[in-house]
Protein backbone atom coordinates (compact mmCIF):
# COMPACT_ATOMS: atom_id res chain seq x y z
CA UNK A 1 0.00 0.00 0.00
CA UNK A 2 1.12 3.54 -0.66
CA UNK A 3 1.89 5.79 2.25
CA UNK A 4 -0.40 8.79 2.61
CA UNK A 5 1.04 12.02 1.24
CA UNK A 6 2.41 14.24 3.97
CA UNK A 7 0.74 17.64 3.53
CA UNK A 8 3.72 19.46 5.06
CA UNK A 9 6.07 18.00 2.45
CA UNK A 10 3.80 18.65 -0.51
CA UNK A 11 5.59 21.60 -2.09
CA UNK A 12 2.75 22.35 -4.49
CA UNK A 13 0.33 22.82 -1.64
CA UNK A 14 2.82 24.93 0.30
CA UNK A 15 3.44 27.12 -2.75
CA UNK A 16 -0.28 27.60 -3.31
CA UNK A 17 -0.83 28.52 0.34
CA UNK A 18 2.04 31.01 0.29
CA UNK A 19 0.69 32.54 -2.91
CA UNK A 20 -2.73 32.94 -1.34
CA UNK A 21 -1.25 34.53 1.78
CA UNK A 22 0.82 36.96 -0.30
CA UNK A 23 -2.26 37.88 -2.35
CA UNK A 24 -4.32 38.53 0.79
CA UNK A 25 -1.58 40.69 2.32
CA UNK A 26 -1.17 42.55 -0.99
CA UNK A 27 -4.88 43.37 -1.21
CA UNK A 28 -5.25 44.20 2.47
CA UNK A 29 -2.12 46.29 3.02
CA UNK A 30 -0.64 47.10 -0.38
CA UNK A 31 2.53 46.18 -2.22
CA UNK A 32 4.92 47.72 0.30
CA UNK A 33 3.64 45.39 3.02
CA UNK A 34 4.30 42.38 0.79
CA UNK A 35 7.86 43.53 0.17
CA UNK A 36 8.32 44.02 3.92
CA UNK A 37 6.98 40.53 4.66
CA UNK A 38 9.20 38.98 1.99
CA UNK A 39 12.24 40.90 3.27
CA UNK A 40 11.63 39.77 6.83
CA UNK A 41 11.08 36.19 5.66
CA UNK A 42 14.40 36.31 3.79
CA UNK A 43 16.16 37.69 6.86
CA UNK A 44 14.64 34.95 9.01
CA UNK A 45 15.72 32.31 6.53
CA UNK A 46 19.29 33.65 6.55
CA UNK A 47 19.42 33.63 10.35
CA UNK A 48 18.05 30.07 10.37
CA UNK A 49 20.70 28.97 7.88
CA UNK A 50 23.43 30.58 9.99
CA UNK A 51 22.29 28.66 13.07
CA UNK A 52 21.80 25.43 11.15
CA UNK A 53 25.14 25.50 9.28
CA UNK A 54 27.60 27.74 11.13
CA UNK A 55 30.59 25.99 9.54
CA UNK A 56 29.53 27.25 6.09
CA UNK A 57 29.26 30.85 7.33
CA UNK A 58 32.60 30.63 9.17
CA UNK A 59 34.29 29.30 6.03
CA UNK A 60 32.75 32.07 3.94
CA UNK A 61 33.93 34.74 6.37
CA UNK A 62 37.43 33.26 6.42
CA UNK A 63 37.59 33.34 2.62
CA UNK A 64 36.49 36.98 2.65
CA UNK A 65 39.14 37.82 5.23
CA UNK A 66 41.90 36.26 3.13
CA UNK A 67 41.16 38.59 0.21
NUKE-573785 format. One record per residue: x, y, z of N, C-alpha, C in turn; residue number from 1; residue in one letter. Coordinates in steps of 0.001 Angstrom, whole numbers, plus 500000, padded with zeros to 6 digits. Example, Ala and Ser with C-alpha at 12.3 -4.5 7.8 and 13.67 -1.06 7.14 Angstrom:
% residues 2
REC, n_c1, n_c2, n_c3, ca_c1, ca_c2, ca_c3, c_c1, c_c2, c_c3, resi, resn
REC, 513190, 494310, 507800, 512300, 495500, 507800, 513200, 496700, 507800, 1, A
REC, 512850, 497750, 507080, 513670, 498940, 507140, 512900, 500030, 507870, 2, S
***
This chain:
% residues 67
REC, n_c1, n_c2, n_c3, ca_c1, ca_c2, ca_c3, c_c1, c_c2, c_c3, resi, resn
REC, 500824, 498813, 500000, 500000, 500000, 500000, 500865, 501246, 500000, 1, X
REC, 500399, 502271, 499357, 501123, 503538, 499343, 500932, 504272, 500648, 2, X
REC, 502000, 504966, 501056, 501895, 505788, 502253, 501102, 507044, 501921, 3, X
REC, 500331, 507556, 502884, 499603, 508791, 502613, 500570, 509950, 502406, 4, X
REC, 500199, 510876, 501541, 501040, 512024, 501239, 501071, 512953, 502445, 5, X
REC, 502255, 513312, 502861, 502407, 514241, 503974, 502149, 515649, 503460, 6, X
REC, 501132, 516316, 504010, 500743, 517643, 503529, 501880, 518637, 503719, 7, X
REC, 502631, 518526, 504799, 503716, 519465, 505062, 504785, 519360, 503989, 8, X
REC, 505016, 518185, 503438, 506073, 517997, 502447, 505593, 518212, 501020, 9, X
REC, 504329, 518436, 500823, 503800, 518649, 499486, 504097, 520084, 499069, 10, X
REC, 505120, 520262, 498252, 505585, 521603, 497909, 504567, 522373, 497075, 11, X
REC, 503775, 521669, 496285, 502749, 522347, 495506, 501709, 522991, 496400, 12, X
REC, 501306, 522284, 497421, 500325, 522821, 498361, 500906, 523971, 499169, 13, X
REC, 502152, 523856, 499563, 502816, 524935, 500305, 502938, 526170, 499423, 14, X
REC, 503329, 525999, 498177, 503443, 527116, 497254, 502110, 527809, 497023, 15, X
REC, 501052, 527018, 496886, 499724, 527600, 496686, 499275, 528381, 497922, 16, X
REC, 499545, 527831, 499098, 499172, 528519, 500337, 499954, 529819, 500492, 17, X
REC, 501242, 529788, 500204, 502044, 531013, 500285, 501572, 532053, 499275, 18, X
REC, 501219, 531616, 498086, 500694, 532536, 497085, 499398, 533189, 497540, 19, X
REC, 498534, 532400, 498153, 497269, 532941, 498659, 497510, 533934, 499787, 20, X
REC, 498439, 533624, 500670, 498749, 534531, 501784, 499328, 535840, 501251, 21, X
REC, 500232, 535753, 500284, 500823, 536961, 499698, 499736, 537795, 499022, 22, X
REC, 498812, 537140, 498316, 497741, 537880, 497650, 496841, 538582, 498665, 23, X
REC, 496524, 537925, 499762, 495682, 538535, 500794, 496385, 539727, 501423, 24, X
REC, 497661, 539575, 501741, 498422, 540690, 502325, 498513, 541835, 501325, 25, X
REC, 498719, 541523, 500046, 498834, 542549, 499012, 497544, 543364, 498924, 26, X
REC, 496405, 542676, 498907, 495124, 543366, 498787, 494812, 544155, 500057, 27, X
REC, 495112, 543564, 501201, 494754, 544201, 502469, 495659, 545381, 502804, 28, X
REC, 496937, 545276, 502547, 497878, 546287, 503024, 498666, 546982, 501918, 29, X
REC, 498633, 546480, 500717, 499355, 547104, 499617, 500673, 546409, 499338, 30, X
REC, 501306, 546820, 498254, 502534, 546184, 497781, 503708, 546350, 498712, 31, X
REC, 503787, 547487, 499397, 504917, 547718, 500296, 504920, 546719, 501454, 32, X
REC, 503736, 546365, 501930, 503642, 545386, 503015, 504141, 544015, 502558, 33, X
REC, 503835, 543668, 501318, 504297, 542379, 500786, 505812, 542366, 500713, 34, X
REC, 506399, 543464, 500234, 507862, 543530, 500175, 508470, 543457, 501568, 35, X
REC, 507834, 544084, 502548, 508315, 544019, 503925, 508243, 542592, 504457, 36, X
REC, 507134, 541918, 504203, 506984, 540532, 504656, 508019, 539634, 503993, 37, X
REC, 508213, 539805, 502686, 509204, 538977, 501990, 510622, 539268, 502475, 38, X
REC, 510923, 540541, 502747, 512240, 540897, 503274, 512490, 540292, 504644, 39, X
REC, 511475, 540360, 505501, 511626, 539767, 506833, 511723, 538247, 506764, 40, X
REC, 510991, 537643, 505839, 511079, 536188, 505665, 512475, 535791, 505190, 41, X
REC, 513045, 536574, 504273, 514400, 536308, 503792, 515418, 536455, 504918, 42, X
REC, 515256, 537498, 505726, 516165, 537694, 506862, 516048, 536541, 507852, 43, X
REC, 514838, 536093, 508115, 514644, 534947, 509011, 515244, 533676, 508460, 44, X
REC, 515126, 533486, 507151, 515719, 532312, 506528, 517235, 532347, 506651, 45, X
REC, 517827, 533522, 506432, 519285, 533649, 506547, 519760, 533365, 507965, 46, X
REC, 519056, 533894, 508952, 519424, 533634, 510350, 519289, 532145, 510653, 47, X
REC, 518228, 531515, 510170, 518055, 530075, 510374, 519169, 529268, 509745, 48, X
REC, 519604, 529669, 508536, 520702, 528970, 507881, 522010, 529151, 508647, 49, X
REC, 522220, 530329, 509207, 523432, 530575, 509990, 523462, 529671, 511211, 50, X
REC, 522330, 529526, 511887, 522294, 528665, 513074, 522349, 527189, 512719, 51, X
REC, 521822, 526830, 511551, 521804, 525429, 511151, 523165, 524977, 510617, 52, X
REC, 523858, 525860, 509883, 525142, 525500, 509277, 526188, 526563, 509566, 53, X
REC, 526619, 526701, 510809, 527597, 527745, 511131, 528950, 527514, 510467, 54, X
REC, 529301, 526271, 510170, 530593, 525994, 509539, 530666, 526614, 508141, 55, X
REC, 529557, 526636, 507410, 529528, 527254, 506087, 529777, 528761, 506196, 56, X
REC, 529117, 529405, 507156, 529262, 530853, 507332, 530673, 531192, 507793, 57, X
REC, 531236, 530389, 508695, 532602, 530626, 509170, 533586, 530493, 508019, 58, X
REC, 533419, 529476, 507188, 534292, 529299, 506027, 534175, 530457, 505048, 59, X
REC, 532952, 530934, 504831, 532746, 532070, 503937, 533421, 533322, 504478, 60, X
REC, 533286, 533574, 505761, 533926, 534738, 506366, 535446, 534635, 506326, 61, X
REC, 535984, 533434, 506498, 537432, 533257, 506416, 537950, 533521, 505011, 62, X
REC, 537182, 533074, 503999, 537592, 533343, 502622, 537547, 534836, 502318, 63, X
REC, 536561, 535535, 502843, 536491, 536979, 502645, 537640, 537708, 503336, 64, X
REC, 538037, 537194, 504478, 539138, 537816, 505233, 540457, 537642, 504515, 65, X
REC, 540640, 536534, 503828, 541895, 536256, 503125, 542077, 537111, 501889, 66, X
REC, 541042, 537755, 501413, 541162, 538593, 500209, 541830, 539888, 500485, 67, X
***
